[in-house]
Amino acid sequence: MSVQIWTFIIVGISFAIYIGIAIWSRASSTKEFYVAGGGVHPIANGMATAADWMSAASFISMAGLISFMGYDGSVYLMGWTGGYVLLALLLAPYLRKFGKFTVPDFIGERYYSQTARIVAVVCALFVSFTYVAGQMRGVGIVFSRFLEVDITLGVIIGMCIVFIYAVLGGMKGITYTQVAQYVVLIFAYLVPAIFISFLMTGHIIPQIGLGGTAADGQYLLDKLDGLHKELGFAAYTEGSKGMADVFAITAALMLGTAGLPHVIVRFFTVPKVKHARSSAGWALLFIALLYTTAPAVAVFVRTNLIETVSNEPYSNMPDWFHKWEGAKLLKFEDKNNDGKIQYVAATAENELTVDRDIMVLANPEIARLPNWVIGLVAAGGLAAALSTAAGLLLVISSAISHDLLKNAIKPNISERGELLAARIAAAAAVIMAGYLGVNPPGFVAEVVAFAFGLAAASFFPAIILGIFDKRTNMLGAMAGMVIGIVLTAAYIIYFKFINKPMNKPEHWLFGISPEGIGTLGMLVNAVVTIVVSRITPAPPLRVQAMIENIRIPRGAGKAHAH
């Protein structure tokens, strides 16, 4: 059977499962809509957290980034993994003890202010929409190539699927759908990696294959370094980024992770604090399966791509090459009219443009794996993008219906009215997310990196100081959040959209790129928060007592929605 038929079969079956789960587990109360009723098993919650966590950026884009950036791409690997550990161990148990399942809810209560809550809602919406744009772009890429439809139509199909199970099922539907999506995405990631590792190095474990020898007896990484140098690229295993920028990007991704609203809410879907801890541990194991495989996938696909296309006649290119050309994600321009593909570092002479986001999806095709594996990878990419998109859409809807409407504008709204508002907000968010997917502000991992930077610069100090510093008050937190997110967003917009030619290390502040500026924004936020808190009145005694209580997370009861 052809790739397209296999893709239709595997994607069709997986979509039917997701929609079936959403109908089976549809939410009937706000508690089920927001926190899945608080009764999810820790292992199931660990799988759902891993699927929520591993977005299109992890599945589609991360190995693609590493395959192009080499050593420099490791910042994404370190930042996202370290961030999850930070969130699971340092923040989740305390927030779970507090009993507030959205970040704006925590900030509104901790900083005893509706204004602080509204500032947090605006930050949550800003971060979530930036992040969801990357997911919908990933959905569009998969559909455009494997189902051979236009990227815009692909995004619309993805919107419809997410709409059904996010709006109908709420967190309850999303949780059990994400368990299924985790199984699909991890299977889709590991199967081709194991296949290719065995074909290239004789090892079935990709992590061992990465350090193994190729068929010609050379170490695989040495071989790739040699291929890179022949084509004028920097050695794959050597970095070109400055140490300050490496540190800043890693820290921004780590700290942004800790402030990501859609992952924090996962720790409220289990009955007790001890279950939150164990589900965090399970999720780390499930995440590690993909994250430790990504560097190997990056090396395999980069080596195979160079060997397949470099200095080869265009007329000899396999079918997958032309299919990706058709999707406008691969472009050959014969500058010297010799009919051969010249793939080199020099921009003036290079004839091949490859979108980084296609590398993982094209990987099994480049390695000539069976068609069913290619279809499986398409289903995995969609599972990764849709699982995170659904989690983010729930954050957006709960920020509007629960934090803004219920807690700030209309406190007397009935539960039925709040549930209806949550569904309407989720539907509106799906439409907005679709628009951003069709008109994305960058490639998937880059867009996601910006979201993490914005989360680090806005939420992280307010959450961490809110838990560990009784003296942090309302004015300090609000001033810090506003200054942090404005500074970070302005820096990103200036270098990425207003003055692109200036986007070079010599023009950056302290040598820090737009991807890493969230770290600086976070530090400014923290300093402003602490200074303003110290020169203005201390929080009320009841708030200080509440903070004291949070720091001893013993035997917390069940999560409550109000």
N, C-alpha and C positions, 0 to 999 in steps of 0.2 A: 504493500500500500504506500501511497505517496505521503510526504511529510504533512501536506495540508489535511489529508483525510485522518491521519493519526492525531494531528493536533485537534481537529474538530471532535474526534471521539474522546480524547483524554480531557480536553478543556470542557467539553459538554458534560461528561460524567462528573467532573469536579464541581462545576457550577450547579448541577442538579443536586448534588450532596449539600452544597452551601445553602441553597434556597430551601431544601427540605428541612435542614436543621433549623433555619430561621423560622419556618412555619411551625415546626414542632415546639420550639422554645420561645415563642413570641412573648414579649413582656406584657403583663397585665397590671402592673403597678409601677410607681416611680422608682421604688427600691429595686425592682427587677430591671427597669430600664437603665438605671444609673450604675448599680453595683451587682447585677445578676442575682439579687436576693441574698447575697452574702454567704452562699452555701456551696461554692465550687470546691472540688477536691484539689489539694495542693499540687498533685502531679498534673492534672488537667489544667490548672491555673498556670503552672510552670510552662506547659506547652503553648498556652494561649499568650502568655507574656512574651515568650520567645518569638512567636509569630508576629505579635504586635511590634516587638522590638526590631526584628529583622525585616526591614522595609525593602522597597525596590532598590534603595541605595545599597543595602547589604547584599541582596541577591544579584541584582543586575549590574550595579555600578561599581561596587568596591573592588572586585577583582579586575574590572576593566581599568579603573584608576591605577591600581598597583601595576598592571601589565604595561601601562604607558609611562608611569612615573618611577617604577622600580622602587628603590629604597625609600624615596620621598613619599611614596604612597602608604608607607607603614604608619604614618600619623593617624590615618583613618582607622586602621586596625587597632592601634593602641588606645586612641581616644574613645572609640565607641565601646570597646570591651571594658576599659578601666572605668568608664562612666557608669556602666551597668553595675559594677561591683560597688562603686561609691553610693549609688542610689539604693541598692538592695541592703547594704550593711549600715550606712550612716543615716539615711533619711526615712526609708519606708516604715520601719517599726514605730518610729516616733509619730509620723503622720497618721499611721494606722491607729495608734493609741489615741490620738486627738479626735478621731472619728469623723473627720471631714474628708469627703471623697473627691473634692476638686481643689485645685490650688487656689483659685480666687476665694473659695469658701474658707479655706485655712487662713488666708491673708486677711479676709474681712473680719473673721472672728479674733484672730491673734492680734491684729492691729486696731481692733474695736472701732472700725470705721467703714461706712458704706462707700466713702470716696476711695479708700484703699482697695476695697473689693472691686470697684468699677475700673480703677487703674489696672488691677490684675486681670480683669476680664478682657480689657483691650489688649494687654500683652499676650494673653492666652490665645485670643483670636488671631493676632498678628503672627505669632509663632506657628500656630496650627495651620493657618492658610498657606504660609510659606512652605511648610513641610508637606502638606497634602498636594501642593502643586507638583512636587517631585514624584509623588506616587502616581498621580494621574498621567504624567508624562511617561512613566514606565509602562503603564497599562496601554497607552497609545502605541508605544514602540513594539510591544509584543503583538498586539492585534495587527498593526500595519504590515509586519513581516510574515507572521505565520498564518493569519487568516486572509492576508493579502487585501486588506481594506485600507482606506485612507486613515491617517493618524487621528484626525478629528472624529471620524465615525467610531474608531477603536475606543477613544476616550468616552464617547456617548454610551457605547455598549457597557463599558466598565462602570459608568455612572449609574446605569439602570440596575446592574447587579448589586452594587453597594447600596443603592436606594432601598431595594427590596429587603435585604437582611439587616441593615443598620436602622432603618426607620421602623420596620415591623418588630424586629427582635430586641432592639436596644442592646444593652450590655449583656443580657442573658443570651440573646441570639448570637451576638458577636463573639462571646467567649467560646461557645461550643463550635461555632464556625471556624474560629481561629485554631482550635485543636486539630480539626480536619486540614486546615490550610498549612499548619506546621508539618504534618505528616507528608503532604504533597510537596511542599517546598524543600524539605530536607532530603527526601528521596530523589527529587529532581536535581538537587545540587550534587549529591554524593555519587549517584549512579554514573554520570558521565566522567566525573573526576576519577573514580576507581577504574573505569574502562581505559581512560587515556593514560593514567599513571602506569597501568600494566603494559599498554602498548609501547609507551616511550621508555620506561625504565625497568620493566619486569616486576615492579612492586605493586601489590594491589592496594596498599595504604598510601593515599596521595601525600600525606605529610612526610612519609619516608621516601617516596618517589622524588619529592622536591630536592632532597639531598643526595639522590642516587645518580647513577651514571646512565647516559643515553646509549643507544645501540652501537654508536661508534666508539664507545669506551671513555668518552669525555664526561666529566661531571656536568650535569645539566645546567647549573648556574654559570659555570665557566664557558660552556658552549654559547649560552645566551649573551654573556658579556662580550664574547668574540663577535657574534653576529651584530650586536649593537655597535661595536667599535668600527666594524667594516662599513657600516652604513652612516657613520658619522655621529651616532647618538652617544650620549654619555653612558659609561658602563652601568649595566642594570643594577649592580649591587653597590653602587656608590651614589651618595646623595648630593644634590646641588643646593638644597635649601639651607639658609642660615640657621644656626642653632636656636636663636631667639624665635624665629618663625615656626620651627618644628615644635618647640615647647608651647608656643601660643596656640597653634592649631590643635595640638593634642589636648591641652588644658581646656580650650573652648568646647571641644567635642565632649570631653569628660564632664565638665561642669554643666554644659547644656543638657546633657543626658539627665543629670540629676534634677533638672528643672522641667523635664518634659511631662506635660500634664497627662498624656494618654497612657504613660507607663505607670505613673504614680497611682492612678485610679485602680489598676490591677490588684493592688494590695488590699483593697477593700472588698474584693469579691470572694474572699475566704472567711470562714467563721471566726478565727482568732488570730492574735499576733503571732503565736508559734507557727500557725499555718502560713502566715505571710512570710515568715523567715524560711520555712522549708520550701515553699513554692519559689522563692527567690533563688534558692540553691538549685532546685530542679531546672529552673529557667537558664541559669548560668551553664549548666551541663548541656542543655539543648542548644544554646547559643554557640557554645564552644565547638560543637560538631561542625558548624558552618565556618566559623571565624578562623579555626585552625586549618581549614581546607582551602580558604580563599587564596593565600599566597601561592600554593601549589597550582591552583587553577590558573592564576595570573601568568605564571611561568610557562605552563603547558601551552596556553593559547597564544602567548606572545611568540614563543619559539615556532609553533606550527604556522602562525600567520606569516612570519618573516620568510620561513622556508617555502611556503606555498606561493607567495606573491612576488617576492623581491627578484627583480631582473627577469621575470618570466613573461612570455608573450601574453598579451591581453586576450588573444583568441583562445588560449588554453585554459582560461579561468573556469573553475567548476561552477555548477548551477547556483550554489549558495551565494557566490560573489555577485551575480547579476540580480538575484532576488533582493539582496540588501541594497544594491544600487537602485532598484525599483522603489524601495522604501525611502530613498533619498538619505540613507544613513551611511552610505559608502560612495565615494566619488573618485573616478579615474579621469585624469586630464593629461593627454599625451603631449607634453610640452616640446619634446624633441622629435616627435613624429617617427619614432622607430618601432612603434607597436608593442614595446615592452614596458612593464610597470617599473618605474624607478621610485623606490621607496627609500628616501634618505632624510637625514636630519635637516639639510639646507632647505629652507622654505622656498627659495627661488627655483630649485631644481626638483623638489618633491612633487610627484604626480599622483599620489594616493592620499585621500583624506578619509580617515576612519573615525566614526563617532564612537567614543569610548564606551557608551552604554550598550553597544551591540556585542562586546567581546564574550561575555558569558553565554549569551543567547546563541551566538554563532559558533561557540567552542565545539560542540559535538558535530556540527556540519563540517568545520575545518578539518577535524580529526577523522572525518568519514565514518562516524558511528551510525548504527541502524536508525531508520526513520522514527521508530517509536521512542527512542531516547530524545530525539530532537523535539518531538511533540510533548514529551514529559517535561522538558526544560521550559517550554512555553507555558505549560500549566503551572510550573513552579514559580516563574516570574510573575504571573498574574496573581497567584496565591500570596506572594510576598507583598506586592503592591496593594492588593485589595484588603488584606488583613490590617495593615497599618492605616490605610485610608479610612477604614471603618472606625477604628479606634479614635482617630483624629476627628472624624465627623461627630462622634459621640461627645468628645470634649467640647467641640464648638456648640453643639446643641445644648449641652448641660450648662455651659457658660452663659448662654442666652436665657434659657428657660429657668434654670435653678438659681444661678448666681445673680443674674440681672433682674429677671421678672419676679421670681418668688422672694428673693431676699432683699431686693433694693426698690423695686417699683410697685409691686402688688402683693404684699405679704399675705393677704387673705385669699389668694387664689386656691381653688379646690385642687385635690390631687388629680382629678380627671382633666381639669383645665391645664394643669402644669404638664401632664403627659402629652396632651394635644399640642401644647406650645413647643415641647421638646421635639416632637415629630415634625412639626412645621419648620422649626429651626434646622433640623437635620436635612430636610428636603431642600431648603434654601442653600444650605452649606454644600450639598452635593452639586447643585447647579454652579455655584461659585467655583468649587474645586474643578469642575469640568472645564470651565472657562480658562482657569490657570493651567490646566493640563494641555489645552490646545495652544495657549500662548505662554509657555514656561519662561521664567527669567534666567534659565541656564540649564546645563545638563543635570541629570538626577542627583548625583552625589554632591555637586556643587551647591544646588538649591538646598539640599538637606543640611549641608555644612553651615549655610547661612542661618537656617532655622535654629540649629544648635547654638550658634554664636549669640543669636538674639535671646534664646532661653537662658543662656548663661548670664548675659548682661542684665536681664530683667529679674528673673525669679530666684536664681541661686542664692544671692546674699539675703534676700527677704526670707527665704525658707530656712537657711542654715542659722542666721542670726535670730530668727523667730523661735527656733528650737533651743539654741544654746546660749542666748544672751537676753536675760530678763529686762535689761535696760533699753533694748531697742524699742523705739516707740513708733507711733503712727506717722508722724511727720518725717522721721528719718527714713522709714521704709518707702513711703510714697516718693520722696525726693530722690532716693537712690534708684528706684525702678524707672522713673521717668528719665532721669539723666542717663542711666546706663543704656536703656533701649534706644533713646534718641541719638546718642553718640555713636553707638554701634551701627544702627541703621543708616545714619548720615554717611559714615565712612564707607560702608558697603555700596551704597547708592552712588556716591561720588566716584569711586574707582571703577565700579562695574558698569555703570550706566551713563554717568555724566561726562567723565573724562577718562575714557578707556586707555588712550595713549600714555597716560601718566601711571597706569597700573603696573609699576615696575619696582623692584626692591629699593632702588635709590630714592624713590619718592615716598615710600611708605614710612609711617611713624615708627621709629625704633626698629625698622626692618620687618614689621609685622604686616602680613598680607590681609586682605579683606576676610579670608576664611578664618584667620586667627584673632581678629580684632575683638571678638566677644570676650576674650580673656582680659583685655585692657578695660573694656566696658564694665566687666564684672568687678575689677579692682576699684575703678572709679565709683561704681555703685556702692561697694562695701565701705569705702572711705567716707563718702557722702552720708550714707546711712548711719555710721557710727558717730561721726562728728555732729550731725544735726540732732541725733538722739541724745547726745551728751549735753547739748546746750539748750535743749527744750525739756519740758516737764517729763518725769518718768511715767511709764504706763500705770494704770490703776492697779491697786494691790490685788484685786481678783484676777487680773491678767497675769501678774507675776506668779501668783499661786498656781494658776493653771499651767504655766510653763514648767514650774517645779514638778508638777504632777506628770507632765508628758515625758520628762526625762527619766522616769522610772517605769518603763513599759512592761509592767507585770500584769498578767491576767486580764488584758483588755477584753471587754465584752464584744458583742457583735457590732458590725458596722451599722450605723443608722443614717438614714437619708436626711433627716431634718434636725 
